[in-house]
Amino acid sequence: MTSETKICGARTKYGVCLEPPVEGKTRCRLHGGLSTGAKTAEGRKRISEANTALWAERNRLIELARSLEATAS
Ligand SMILES: [Zn+2]
């Protein structure tokens, strides 16, 4: 991510966030551009779901790598 980036770029389960960043920040208001953090239940739920999806994908890739290693040997 460069300073020229004009999108938030935060990872979501749908891809990267295409929202413009908050002025002076690198993230949009939904992804940490504001300093207040998630205060609503909806906001917390969104973060929780985003983290869950991220870890699910990471674990899937780890499992894939392990299966490939097993096949290679
Ligand atoms: Zn965003």
N, CA, C, O and the ligand as a Tripos MOL2 file, in Angstrom:
@<TRIPOS>MOLECULE
protein
  293   291    74     0     0
PROTEIN
NO_CHARGES

@<TRIPOS>ATOM
      1 N           0.8420   -1.2090    0.0000 N.3       1 MET1
      2 CA          0.0000    0.0000    0.0000 C.3       1 MET1
      3 C           0.8750    1.2560    0.0000 C.2       1 MET1
      4 O           1.7580    1.4050    0.8450 O.2       1 MET1
      5 N           0.6270    2.1420   -0.9380 N.am      2 THR2
      6 CA          1.4470    3.3350   -1.0190 C.3       2 THR2
      7 C           0.6680    4.5530   -0.5450 C.2       2 THR2
      8 O          -0.5430    4.4840   -0.3340 O.2       2 THR2
      9 N           1.3480    5.6350   -0.3840 N.am      3 SER3
     10 CA          0.6920    6.8620    0.0570 C.3       3 SER3
     11 C          -0.2060    7.4270   -1.0380 C.2       3 SER3
     12 O          -1.0200    8.3150   -0.7820 O.2       3 SER3
     13 N          -0.0580    6.9150   -2.2560 N.am      4 GLU4
     14 CA         -0.8770    7.3880   -3.3680 C.3       4 GLU4
     15 C          -2.2490    6.7060   -3.3840 C.2       4 GLU4
     16 O          -3.1550    7.1220   -4.1070 O.2       4 GLU4
     17 N          -2.3790    5.6730   -2.5910 N.am      5 THR5
     18 CA         -3.6300    4.9290   -2.5890 C.3       5 THR5
     19 C          -4.8030    5.8190   -2.2040 C.2       5 THR5
     20 O          -4.7660    6.5350   -1.2040 O.2       5 THR5
     21 N          -5.8470    5.7530   -3.0290 N.am      6 LYS6
     22 CA         -7.0100    6.5950   -2.7640 C.3       6 LYS6
     23 C          -8.2030    5.7800   -2.2900 C.2       6 LYS6
     24 O          -9.3320    6.2680   -2.2440 O.2       6 LYS6
     25 N          -7.9310    4.5420   -1.9440 N.am      7 ILE7
     26 CA         -8.9850    3.7250   -1.3620 C.3       7 ILE7
     27 C          -8.5480    3.2490    0.0040 C.2       7 ILE7
     28 O          -7.3630    3.2550    0.3380 O.2       7 ILE7
     29 N          -9.5250    2.8380    0.7830 N.am      8 CYS8
     30 CA         -9.2450    2.3300    2.1340 C.3       8 CYS8
     31 C          -8.3090    1.1200    2.0360 C.2       8 CYS8
     32 O          -7.2520    1.0880    2.6670 O.2       8 CYS8
     33 N          -8.7130    0.1280    1.2380 N.am      9 GLY9
     34 CA         -7.8600   -1.0370    1.0350 C.3       9 GLY9
     35 C          -7.9210   -2.0680    2.1420 C.2       9 GLY9
     36 O          -7.2290   -3.0850    2.0830 O.2       9 GLY9
     37 N          -8.7450   -1.8180    3.1550 N.am     10 ALA10
     38 CA         -8.8710   -2.8180    4.2240 C.3      10 ALA10
     39 C          -9.4450   -4.1010    3.6420 C.2      10 ALA10
     40 O         -10.2920   -4.0660    2.7490 O.2      10 ALA10
     41 N          -8.9810   -5.2230    4.1520 N.am     11 ARG11
     42 CA         -9.4580   -6.4950    3.6210 C.3      11 ARG11
     43 C         -10.8170   -6.8470    4.2370 C.2      11 ARG11
     44 O         -11.0100   -6.7620    5.4500 O.2      11 ARG11
     45 N         -11.7290   -7.2340    3.3880 N.am     12 THR12
     46 CA        -13.0230   -7.7060    3.8540 C.3      12 THR12
     47 C         -13.2610   -9.0590    3.2180 C.2      12 THR12
     48 O         -12.4880   -9.4960    2.3650 O.2      12 THR12
     49 N         -14.3160   -9.7180    3.6270 N.am     13 LYS13
     50 CA        -14.5500  -11.0360    3.0550 C.3      13 LYS13
     51 C         -15.0010  -10.9430    1.6020 C.2      13 LYS13
     52 O         -15.1290  -11.9620    0.9220 O.2      13 LYS13
     53 N         -15.2410   -9.7310    1.1290 N.am     14 TYR14
     54 CA        -15.6290   -9.5540   -0.2640 C.3      14 TYR14
     55 C         -14.4640   -9.0670   -1.1120 C.2      14 TYR14
     56 O         -14.6150   -8.8720   -2.3180 O.2      14 TYR14
     57 N         -13.3140   -8.8690   -0.5000 N.am     15 GLY15
     58 CA        -12.1650   -8.3010   -1.2030 C.3      15 GLY15
     59 C         -11.6730   -7.1110   -0.4280 C.2      15 GLY15
     60 O         -11.8350   -7.0460    0.7910 O.2      15 GLY15
     61 N         -11.0700   -6.1620   -1.1290 N.am     16 VAL16
     62 CA        -10.5890   -4.9840   -0.4190 C.3      16 VAL16
     63 C         -11.6590   -3.9080   -0.4130 C.2      16 VAL16
     64 O         -12.4860   -3.8270   -1.3200 O.2      16 VAL16
     65 N         -11.6300   -3.0850    0.6220 N.am     17 CYS17
     66 CA        -12.5870   -1.9980    0.7620 C.3      17 CYS17
     67 C         -12.2170   -0.8850   -0.2180 C.2      17 CYS17
     68 O         -11.0750   -0.4270   -0.2610 O.2      17 CYS17
     69 N         -13.2080   -0.4650   -1.0010 N.am     18 LEU18
     70 CA        -12.9570    0.5500   -2.0190 C.3      18 LEU18
     71 C         -13.3870    1.9410   -1.5670 C.2      18 LEU18
     72 O         -13.3570    2.8920   -2.3490 O.2      18 LEU18
     73 N         -13.7850    2.0550   -0.3100 N.am     19 GLU19
     74 CA        -14.1750    3.3630    0.2060 C.3      19 GLU19
     75 C         -12.9670    4.2940    0.2350 C.2      19 GLU19
     76 O         -11.8460    3.8460    0.4750 O.2      19 GLU19
     77 N         -13.1850    5.5830   -0.0070 N.am     20 PRO20
     78 CA        -12.0750    6.5330    0.1190 C.3      20 PRO20
     79 C         -11.6920    6.6820    1.5840 C.2      20 PRO20
     80 O         -12.5650    6.6510    2.4520 O.2      20 PRO20
     81 N         -10.4110    6.8430    1.8760 N.am     21 PRO21
     82 CA         -9.9750    6.9900    3.2680 C.3      21 PRO21
     83 C         -10.4690    8.2970    3.8710 C.2      21 PRO21
     84 O         -10.7490    9.2560    3.1510 O.2      21 PRO21
     85 N         -10.5750    8.3290    5.1840 N.am     22 VAL22
     86 CA        -10.8550    9.5730    5.8840 C.3      22 VAL22
     87 C          -9.6940   10.5210    5.6050 C.2      22 VAL22
     88 O          -8.5410   10.0930    5.5540 O.2      22 VAL22
     89 N          -9.9850   11.7750    5.4280 N.am     23 GLU23
     90 CA         -8.9410   12.7410    5.0990 C.3      23 GLU23
     91 C          -7.8150   12.7090    6.1370 C.2      23 GLU23
     92 O          -8.0620   12.8210    7.3380 O.2      23 GLU23
     93 N          -6.5910   12.5560    5.6620 N.am     24 GLY24
     94 CA         -5.4430   12.5010    6.5620 C.3      24 GLY24
     95 C          -5.1770   11.1150    7.1250 C.2      24 GLY24
     96 O          -4.2140   10.9140    7.8650 O.2      24 GLY24
     97 N          -6.0280   10.1590    6.7750 N.am     25 LYS25
     98 CA         -5.8690    8.7960    7.2740 C.3      25 LYS25
     99 C          -5.7220    7.8430    6.0900 C.2      25 LYS25
    100 O          -5.8970    8.2280    4.9340 O.2      25 LYS25
    101 N          -5.3980    6.6000    6.4060 N.am     26 THR26
    102 CA         -5.2350    5.6220    5.3350 C.3      26 THR26
    103 C          -6.4200    4.6760    5.2390 C.2      26 THR26
    104 O          -6.5080    3.8660    4.3160 O.2      26 THR26
    105 N          -7.3380    4.7850    6.2080 N.am     27 ARG27
    106 CA         -8.4990    3.8970    6.2110 C.3      27 ARG27
    107 C          -9.7900    4.7040    6.1730 C.2      27 ARG27
    108 O          -9.8450    5.8400    6.6420 O.2      27 ARG27
    109 N         -10.8390    4.0870    5.5990 N.am     28 CYS28
    110 CA        -12.1380    4.7300    5.5860 C.3      28 CYS28
    111 C         -12.7180    4.7180    7.0000 C.2      28 CYS28
    112 O         -12.1500    4.1170    7.9120 O.2      28 CYS28
    113 N         -13.8440    5.3830    7.1670 N.am     29 ARG29
    114 CA        -14.4050    5.5170    8.5170 C.3      29 ARG29
    115 C         -14.8570    4.1870    9.1010 C.2      29 ARG29
    116 O         -15.0080    4.0620   10.3170 O.2      29 ARG29
    117 N         -15.0730    3.1940    8.2480 N.am     30 LEU30
    118 CA        -15.5010    1.8830    8.7460 C.3      30 LEU30
    119 C         -14.3190    1.0200    9.1660 C.2      30 LEU30
    120 O         -14.4930    0.0280    9.8740 O.2      30 LEU30
    121 N         -13.1280    1.3880    8.7380 N.am     31 HIS31
    122 CA        -11.9740    0.5240    8.9800 C.3      31 HIS31
    123 C         -10.8470    1.2230    9.7350 C.2      31 HIS31
    124 O          -9.6710    1.0280    9.4270 O.2      31 HIS31
    125 N         -11.2030    2.0200   10.7020 N.am     32 GLY32
    126 CA        -10.1920    2.6020   11.5610 C.3      32 GLY32
    127 C          -9.7850    4.0210   11.2180 C.2      32 GLY32
    128 O          -8.8780    4.5750   11.8390 O.2      32 GLY32
    129 N         -10.4580    4.6240   10.2190 N.am     33 GLY33
    130 CA        -10.1330    6.0000    9.8590 C.3      33 GLY33
    131 C         -10.4930    6.9590   10.9780 C.2      33 GLY33
    132 O          -9.8270    7.9750   11.1830 O.2      33 GLY33
    133 N         -11.5490    6.6280   11.6960 N.am     34 LEU34
    134 CA        -11.9500    7.4270   12.8480 C.3      34 LEU34
    135 C         -11.3360    6.8400   14.1030 C.2      34 LEU34
    136 O         -11.1570    5.6270   14.2020 O.2      34 LEU34
    137 N         -11.0180    7.6770   15.0440 N.am     35 SER35
    138 CA        -10.3100    7.2220   16.2400 C.3      35 SER35
    139 C         -11.2430    6.6520   17.2990 C.2      35 SER35
    140 O         -10.7880    6.1120   18.3070 O.2      35 SER35
    141 N         -12.5260    6.7700   17.0750 N.am     36 THR36
    142 CA        -13.4690    6.3570   18.1100 C.3      36 THR36
    143 C         -13.6020    4.8530   18.2170 C.2      36 THR36
    144 O         -14.0050    4.3390   19.2600 O.2      36 THR36
    145 N         -13.2680    4.1360   17.1520 N.am     37 GLY37
    146 CA        -13.3970    2.6870   17.1800 C.3      37 GLY37
    147 C         -14.8550    2.2640   17.0680 C.2      37 GLY37
    148 O         -15.7560    3.0980   16.9730 O.2      37 GLY37
    149 N         -15.0640    0.9740   17.0800 N.am     38 ALA38
    150 CA        -16.4160    0.4520   16.9380 C.3      38 ALA38
    151 C         -17.1800    0.5810   18.2410 C.2      38 ALA38
    152 O         -16.7820    0.0240   19.2640 O.2      38 ALA38
    153 N         -18.2770    1.3190   18.1970 N.am     39 LYS39
    154 CA        -19.0600    1.5180   19.4170 C.3      39 LYS39
    155 C         -20.3940    0.8000   19.3640 C.2      39 LYS39
    156 O         -20.9780    0.4640   20.3940 O.2      39 LYS39
    157 N         -20.8650    0.5700   18.1490 N.am     40 THR40
    158 CA        -22.1670   -0.0640   18.0200 C.3      40 THR40
    159 C         -22.0330   -1.5720   17.9380 C.2      40 THR40
    160 O         -20.9760   -2.0950   17.5820 O.2      40 THR40
    161 N         -23.0950   -2.2570   18.2650 N.am     41 ALA41
    162 CA        -23.0890   -3.7130   18.1730 C.3      41 ALA41
    163 C         -22.8460   -4.1300   16.7280 C.2      41 ALA41
    164 O         -22.1550   -5.1120   16.4560 O.2      41 ALA41
    165 N         -23.4250   -3.3680   15.8090 N.am     42 GLU42
    166 CA        -23.2590   -3.6860   14.3870 C.3      42 GLU42
    167 C         -21.7910   -3.5550   13.9920 C.2      42 GLU42
    168 O         -21.2670   -4.3920   13.2560 O.2      42 GLU42
    169 N         -21.1370   -2.5230   14.4710 N.am     43 GLY43
    170 CA        -19.7280   -2.3170   14.1490 C.3      43 GLY43
    171 C         -18.8640   -3.4260   14.7200 C.2      43 GLY43
    172 O         -17.9700   -3.9330   14.0440 O.2      43 GLY43
    173 N         -19.1250   -3.8000   15.9490 N.am     44 ARG44
    174 CA        -18.3500   -4.8810   16.5640 C.3      44 ARG44
    175 C         -18.5800   -6.1920   15.8300 C.2      44 ARG44
    176 O         -17.6500   -6.9710   15.6250 O.2      44 ARG44
    177 N         -19.8260   -6.4290   15.4360 N.am     45 LYS45
    178 CA        -20.1630   -7.6520   14.7420 C.3      45 LYS45
    179 C         -19.4270   -7.6970   13.4000 C.2      45 LYS45
    180 O         -18.9270   -8.7450   12.9910 O.2      45 LYS45
    181 N         -19.3670   -6.5530   12.7230 N.am     46 ARG46
    182 CA        -18.6950   -6.4840   11.4360 C.3      46 ARG46
    183 C         -17.2160   -6.8410   11.5860 C.2      46 ARG46
    184 O         -16.6670   -7.5980   10.7850 O.2      46 ARG46
    185 N         -16.5820   -6.2910   12.6150 N.am     47 ILE47
    186 CA        -15.1660   -6.5720   12.8580 C.3      47 ILE47
    187 C         -14.9590   -8.0470   13.1910 C.2      47 ILE47
    188 O         -14.0170   -8.6840   12.7190 O.2      47 ILE47
    189 N         -15.8620   -8.5720   14.0130 N.am     48 SER48
    190 CA        -15.7710   -9.9730   14.3970 C.3      48 SER48
    191 C         -15.8870  -10.8760   13.1790 C.2      48 SER48
    192 O         -15.1280  -11.8330   13.0310 O.2      48 SER48
    193 N         -16.8380  -10.5670   12.3110 N.am     49 GLU49
    194 CA        -17.0260  -11.3650   11.1040 C.3      49 GLU49
    195 C         -15.8220  -11.2440   10.1790 C.2      49 GLU49
    196 O         -15.4010  -12.2240    9.5650 O.2      49 GLU49
    197 N         -15.2750  -10.0460   10.0850 N.am     50 ALA50
    198 CA        -14.1180   -9.8310    9.2140 C.3      50 ALA50
    199 C         -12.9340  -10.6480    9.7180 C.2      50 ALA50
    200 O         -12.2320  -11.2800    8.9290 O.2      50 ALA50
    201 N         -12.7130  -10.6370   11.0280 N.am     51 ASN51
    202 CA        -11.6070  -11.3970   11.5990 C.3      51 ASN51
    203 C         -11.8250  -12.8910   11.4340 C.2      51 ASN51
    204 O         -10.8880  -13.6360   11.1450 O.2      51 ASN51
    205 N         -13.0740  -13.3280   11.6200 N.am     52 THR52
    206 CA        -13.3880  -14.7430   11.4610 C.3      52 THR52
    207 C         -13.0940  -15.2050   10.0470 C.2      52 THR52
    208 O         -12.5040  -16.2650    9.8370 O.2      52 THR52
    209 N         -13.5120  -14.3990    9.0770 N.am     53 ALA53
    210 CA        -13.2900  -14.7510    7.6730 C.3      53 ALA53
    211 C         -11.8010  -14.7790    7.3630 C.2      53 ALA53
    212 O         -11.3340  -15.6470    6.6250 O.2      53 ALA53
    213 N         -11.0600  -13.8380    7.9200 N.am     54 LEU54
    214 CA         -9.6280  -13.7600    7.6720 C.3      54 LEU54
    215 C          -8.9300  -15.0050    8.2090 C.2      54 LEU54
    216 O          -8.0820  -15.5850    7.5300 O.2      54 LEU54
    217 N          -9.2820  -15.4160    9.4220 N.am     55 TRP55
    218 CA         -8.6480  -16.5930   10.0190 C.3      55 TRP55
    219 C          -9.0830  -17.8660    9.3210 C.2      55 TRP55
    220 O          -8.2950  -18.8020    9.1830 O.2      55 TRP55
    221 N         -10.3270  -17.9080    8.8820 N.am     56 ALA56
    222 CA        -10.8050  -19.0920    8.1690 C.3      56 ALA56
    223 C         -10.0090  -19.2690    6.8820 C.2      56 ALA56
    224 O          -9.6120  -20.3820    6.5370 O.2      56 ALA56
    225 N          -9.7810  -18.1710    6.1780 N.am     57 GLU57
    226 CA         -9.0140  -18.2230    4.9380 C.3      57 GLU57
    227 C          -7.5680  -18.6130    5.2230 C.2      57 GLU57
    228 O          -6.9770  -19.4160    4.5000 O.2      57 GLU57
    229 N          -7.0070  -18.0380    6.2800 N.am     58 ARG58
    230 CA         -5.6180  -18.3450    6.6390 C.3      58 ARG58
    231 C          -5.4700  -19.8350    6.9780 C.2      58 ARG58
    232 O          -4.5330  -20.4960    6.5290 O.2      58 ARG58
    233 N          -6.4010  -20.3430    7.7680 N.am     59 ASN59
    234 CA         -6.3440  -21.7520    8.1380 C.3      59 ASN59
    235 C          -6.5100  -22.6510    6.9270 C.2      59 ASN59
    236 O          -5.8840  -23.7070    6.8350 O.2      59 ASN59
    237 N          -7.3630  -22.2260    5.9930 N.am     60 ARG60
    238 CA         -7.5700  -23.0070    4.7850 C.3      60 ARG60
    239 C          -6.2640  -23.1070    3.9830 C.2      60 ARG60
    240 O          -5.9190  -24.1690    3.4640 O.2      60 ARG60
    241 N          -5.5580  -21.9930    3.8930 N.am     61 LEU61
    242 CA         -4.2940  -21.9740    3.1560 C.3      61 LEU61
    243 C          -3.2360  -22.8230    3.8630 C.2      61 LEU61
    244 O          -2.4360  -23.4930    3.2100 O.2      61 LEU61
    245 N          -3.2340  -22.7920    5.1950 N.am     62 ILE62
    246 CA         -2.2850  -23.6070    5.9540 C.3      62 ILE62
    247 C          -2.5520  -25.0850    5.7090 C.2      62 ILE62
    248 O          -1.6260  -25.8690    5.5000 O.2      62 ILE62
    249 N          -3.8290  -25.4540    5.7380 N.am     63 GLU63
    250 CA         -4.1980  -26.8450    5.4860 C.3      63 GLU63
    251 C          -3.7900  -27.2570    4.0770 C.2      63 GLU63
    252 O          -3.3110  -28.3710    3.8630 O.2      63 GLU63
    253 N          -3.9780  -26.3670    3.1330 N.am     64 LEU64
    254 CA         -3.6090  -26.6440    1.7430 C.3      64 LEU64
    255 C          -2.1050  -26.8640    1.6320 C.2      64 LEU64
    256 O          -1.6580  -27.7940    0.9610 O.2      64 LEU64
    257 N          -1.3340  -26.0140    2.2830 N.am     65 ALA65
    258 CA          0.1240  -26.1380    2.2520 C.3      65 ALA65
    259 C           0.5780  -27.4600    2.8630 C.2      65 ALA65
    260 O           1.4830  -28.1210    2.3560 O.2      65 ALA65
    261 N          -0.0770  -27.8290    3.9700 N.am     66 ARG66
    262 CA          0.2800  -29.0960    4.6190 C.3      66 ARG66
    263 C          -0.0260  -30.2880    3.7180 C.2      66 ARG66
    264 O           0.7560  -31.2350    3.6410 O.2      66 ARG66
    265 N          -1.1640  -30.2330    3.0420 N.am     67 SER67
    266 CA         -1.5320  -31.3480    2.1660 C.3      67 SER67
    267 C          -0.5650  -31.4310    0.9910 C.2      67 SER67
    268 O          -0.2320  -32.5230    0.5300 O.2      67 SER67
    269 N          -0.1170  -30.2780    0.5100 N.am     68 LEU68
    270 CA          0.8440  -30.2770   -0.5920 C.3      68 LEU68
    271 C           2.1940  -30.8280   -0.1310 C.2      68 LEU68
    272 O           2.8560  -31.5550   -0.8720 O.2      68 LEU68
    273 N           2.5940  -30.4870    1.0770 N.am     69 GLU69
    274 CA          3.8440  -31.0160    1.6190 C.3      69 GLU69
    275 C           3.7660  -32.5250    1.7610 C.2      69 GLU69
    276 O           4.7220  -33.2380    1.4540 O.2      69 GLU69
    277 N           2.6440  -32.9990    2.2200 N.am     70 ALA70
    278 CA          2.4500  -34.4360    2.4010 C.3      70 ALA70
    279 C           2.5290  -35.1430    1.0610 C.2      70 ALA70
    280 O           3.0900  -36.2340    0.9580 O.2      70 ALA70
    281 N           1.9700  -34.5260    0.0440 N.am     71 THR71
    282 CA          1.9930  -35.1100   -1.2980 C.3      71 THR71
    283 C           3.4130  -35.1060   -1.8630 C.2      71 THR71
    284 O           3.8280  -36.0690   -2.5090 O.2      71 THR71
    285 N           4.1530  -34.0300   -1.6230 N.am     72 ALA72
    286 CA          5.4910  -33.8780   -2.1760 C.3      72 ALA72
    287 C           6.4560  -34.9230   -1.5930 C.2      72 ALA72
    288 O           7.3460  -35.4060   -2.2920 O.2      72 ALA72
    289 N           6.2790  -35.2610   -0.3400 N.am     73 SER73
    290 CA          7.1590  -36.1980    0.3320 C.3      73 SER73
    291 C           6.6260  -37.6090    0.1710 C.2      73 SER73
    292 O           7.2300  -38.5580    0.6700 O.2      73 SER73
    293 ZN        -12.6750    0.6120    4.4970 Zn       74 ZN74
@<TRIPOS>BOND
     1     1     2 1
     2     2     3 1
     3     3     4 2
     4     3     5 am
     5     5     6 1
     6     6     7 1
     7     7     8 2
     8     7     9 am
     9     9    10 1
    10    10    11 1
    11    11    12 2
    12    11    13 am
    13    13    14 1
    14    14    15 1
    15    15    16 2
    16    15    17 am
    17    17    18 1
    18    18    19 1
    19    19    20 2
    20    19    21 am
    21    21    22 1
    22    22    23 1
    23    23    24 2
    24    23    25 am
    25    25    26 1
    26    26    27 1
    27    27    28 2
    28    27    29 am
    29    29    30 1
    30    30    31 1
    31    31    32 2
    32    31    33 am
    33    33    34 1
    34    34    35 1
    35    35    36 2
    36    35    37 am
    37    37    38 1
    38    38    39 1
    39    39    40 2
    40    39    41 am
    41    41    42 1
    42    42    43 1
    43    43    44 2
    44    43    45 am
    45    45    46 1
    46    46    47 1
    47    47    48 2
    48    47    49 am
    49    49    50 1
    50    50    51 1
    51    51    52 2
    52    51    53 am
    53    53    54 1
    54    54    55 1
    55    55    56 2
    56    55    57 am
    57    57    58 1
    58    58    59 1
    59    59    60 2
    60    59    61 am
    61    61    62 1
    62    62    63 1
    63    63    64 2
    64    63    65 am
    65    65    66 1
    66    66    67 1
    67    67    68 2
    68    67    69 am
    69    69    70 1
    70    70    71 1
    71    71    72 2
    72    71    73 am
    73    73    74 1
    74    74    75 1
    75    75    76 2
    76    75    77 am
    77    77    78 1
    78    78    79 1
    79    79    80 2
    80    79    81 am
    81    81    82 1
    82    82    83 1
    83    83    84 2
    84    83    85 am
    85    85    86 1
    86    86    87 1
    87    87    88 2
    88    87    89 am
    89    89    90 1
    90    90    91 1
    91    91    92 2
    92    91    93 am
    93    93    94 1
    94    94    95 1
    95    95    96 2
    96    95    97 am
    97    97    98 1
    98    98    99 1
    99    99   100 2
   100    99   101 am
   101   101   102 1
   102   102   103 1
   103   103   104 2
   104   103   105 am
   105   105   106 1
   106   106   107 1
   107   107   108 2
   108   107   109 am
   109   109   110 1
   110   110   111 1
   111   111   112 2
   112   111   113 am
   113   113   114 1
   114   114   115 1
   115   115   116 2
   116   115   117 am
   117   117   118 1
   118   118   119 1
   119   119   120 2
   120   119   121 am
   121   121   122 1
   122   122   123 1
   123   123   124 2
   124   123   125 am
   125   125   126 1
   126   126   127 1
   127   127   128 2
   128   127   129 am
   129   129   130 1
   130   130   131 1
   131   131   132 2
   132   131   133 am
   133   133   134 1
   134   134   135 1
   135   135   136 2
   136   135   137 am
   137   137   138 1
   138   138   139 1
   139   139   140 2
   140   139   141 am
   141   141   142 1
   142   142   143 1
   143   143   144 2
   144   143   145 am
   145   145   146 1
   146   146   147 1
   147   147   148 2
   148   147   149 am
   149   149   150 1
   150   150   151 1
   151   151   152 2
   152   151   153 am
   153   153   154 1
   154   154   155 1
   155   155   156 2
   156   155   157 am
   157   157   158 1
   158   158   159 1
   159   159   160 2
   160   159   161 am
   161   161   162 1
   162   162   163 1
   163   163   164 2
   164   163   165 am
   165   165   166 1
   166   166   167 1
   167   167   168 2
   168   167   169 am
   169   169   170 1
   170   170   171 1
   171   171   172 2
   172   171   173 am
   173   173   174 1
   174   174   175 1
   175   175   176 2
   176   175   177 am
   177   177   178 1
   178   178   179 1
   179   179   180 2
   180   179   181 am
   181   181   182 1
   182   182   183 1
   183   183   184 2
   184   183   185 am
   185   185   186 1
   186   186   187 1
   187   187   188 2
   188   187   189 am
   189   189   190 1
   190   190   191 1
   191   191   192 2
   192   191   193 am
   193   193   194 1
   194   194   195 1
   195   195   196 2
   196   195   197 am
   197   197   198 1
   198   198   199 1
   199   199   200 2
   200   199   201 am
   201   201   202 1
   202   202   203 1
   203   203   204 2
   204   203   205 am
   205   205   206 1
   206   206   207 1
   207   207   208 2
   208   207   209 am
   209   209   210 1
   210   210   211 1
   211   211   212 2
   212   211   213 am
   213   213   214 1
   214   214   215 1
   215   215   216 2
   216   215   217 am
   217   217   218 1
   218   218   219 1
   219   219   220 2
   220   219   221 am
   221   221   222 1
   222   222   223 1
   223   223   224 2
   224   223   225 am
   225   225   226 1
   226   226   227 1
   227   227   228 2
   228   227   229 am
   229   229   230 1
   230   230   231 1
   231   231   232 2
   232   231   233 am
   233   233   234 1
   234   234   235 1
   235   235   236 2
   236   235   237 am
   237   237   238 1
   238   238   239 1
   239   239   240 2
   240   239   241 am
   241   241   242 1
   242   242   243 1
   243   243   244 2
   244   243   245 am
   245   245   246 1
   246   246   247 1
   247   247   248 2
   248   247   249 am
   249   249   250 1
   250   250   251 1
   251   251   252 2
   252   251   253 am
   253   253   254 1
   254   254   255 1
   255   255   256 2
   256   255   257 am
   257   257   258 1
   258   258   259 1
   259   259   260 2
   260   259   261 am
   261   261   262 1
   262   262   263 1
   263   263   264 2
   264   263   265 am
   265   265   266 1
   266   266   267 1
   267   267   268 2
   268   267   269 am
   269   269   270 1
   270   270   271 1
   271   271   272 2
   272   271   273 am
   273   273   274 1
   274   274   275 1
   275   275   276 2
   276   275   277 am
   277   277   278 1
   278   278   279 1
   279   279   280 2
   280   279   281 am
   281   281   282 1
   282   282   283 1
   283   283   284 2
   284   283   285 am
   285   285   286 1
   286   286   287 1
   287   287   288 2
   288   287   289 am
   289   289   290 1
   290   290   291 1
   291   291   292 2
@<TRIPOS>SUBSTRUCTURE
     1 MET1         2 RESIDUE 1 A MET
     2 THR2         6 RESIDUE 1 A THR
     3 SER3        10 RESIDUE 1 A SER
     4 GLU4        14 RESIDUE 1 A GLU
     5 THR5        18 RESIDUE 1 A THR
     6 LYS6        22 RESIDUE 1 A LYS
     7 ILE7        26 RESIDUE 1 A ILE
     8 CYS8        30 RESIDUE 1 A CYS
     9 GLY9        34 RESIDUE 1 A GLY
    10 ALA10       38 RESIDUE 1 A ALA
    11 ARG11       42 RESIDUE 1 A ARG
    12 THR12       46 RESIDUE 1 A THR
    13 LYS13       50 RESIDUE 1 A LYS
    14 TYR14       54 RESIDUE 1 A TYR
    15 GLY15       58 RESIDUE 1 A GLY
    16 VAL16       62 RESIDUE 1 A VAL
    17 CYS17       66 RESIDUE 1 A CYS
    18 LEU18       70 RESIDUE 1 A LEU
    19 GLU19       74 RESIDUE 1 A GLU
    20 PRO20       78 RESIDUE 1 A PRO
    21 PRO21       82 RESIDUE 1 A PRO
    22 VAL22       86 RESIDUE 1 A VAL
    23 GLU23       90 RESIDUE 1 A GLU
    24 GLY24       94 RESIDUE 1 A GLY
    25 LYS25       98 RESIDUE 1 A LYS
    26 THR26      102 RESIDUE 1 A THR
    27 ARG27      106 RESIDUE 1 A ARG
    28 CYS28      110 RESIDUE 1 A CYS
    29 ARG29      114 RESIDUE 1 A ARG
    30 LEU30      118 RESIDUE 1 A LEU
    31 HIS31      122 RESIDUE 1 A HIS
    32 GLY32      126 RESIDUE 1 A GLY
    33 GLY33      130 RESIDUE 1 A GLY
    34 LEU34      134 RESIDUE 1 A LEU
    35 SER35      138 RESIDUE 1 A SER
    36 THR36      142 RESIDUE 1 A THR
    37 GLY37      146 RESIDUE 1 A GLY
    38 ALA38      150 RESIDUE 1 A ALA
    39 LYS39      154 RESIDUE 1 A LYS
    40 THR40      158 RESIDUE 1 A THR
    41 ALA41      162 RESIDUE 1 A ALA
    42 GLU42      166 RESIDUE 1 A GLU
    43 GLY43      170 RESIDUE 1 A GLY
    44 ARG44      174 RESIDUE 1 A ARG
    45 LYS45      178 RESIDUE 1 A LYS
    46 ARG46      182 RESIDUE 1 A ARG
    47 ILE47      186 RESIDUE 1 A ILE
    48 SER48      190 RESIDUE 1 A SER
    49 GLU49      194 RESIDUE 1 A GLU
    50 ALA50      198 RESIDUE 1 A ALA
    51 ASN51      202 RESIDUE 1 A ASN
    52 THR52      206 RESIDUE 1 A THR
    53 ALA53      210 RESIDUE 1 A ALA
    54 LEU54      214 RESIDUE 1 A LEU
    55 TRP55      218 RESIDUE 1 A TRP
    56 ALA56      222 RESIDUE 1 A ALA
    57 GLU57      226 RESIDUE 1 A GLU
    58 ARG58      230 RESIDUE 1 A ARG
    59 ASN59      234 RESIDUE 1 A ASN
    60 ARG60      238 RESIDUE 1 A ARG
    61 LEU61      242 RESIDUE 1 A LEU
    62 ILE62      246 RESIDUE 1 A ILE
    63 GLU63      250 RESIDUE 1 A GLU
    64 LEU64      254 RESIDUE 1 A LEU
    65 ALA65      258 RESIDUE 1 A ALA
    66 ARG66      262 RESIDUE 1 A ARG
    67 SER67      266 RESIDUE 1 A SER
    68 LEU68      270 RESIDUE 1 A LEU
    69 GLU69      274 RESIDUE 1 A GLU
    70 ALA70      278 RESIDUE 1 A ALA
    71 THR71      282 RESIDUE 1 A THR
    72 ALA72      286 RESIDUE 1 A ALA
    73 SER73      290 RESIDUE 1 A SER
    74 ZN74       293 GROUP 0 **** ****
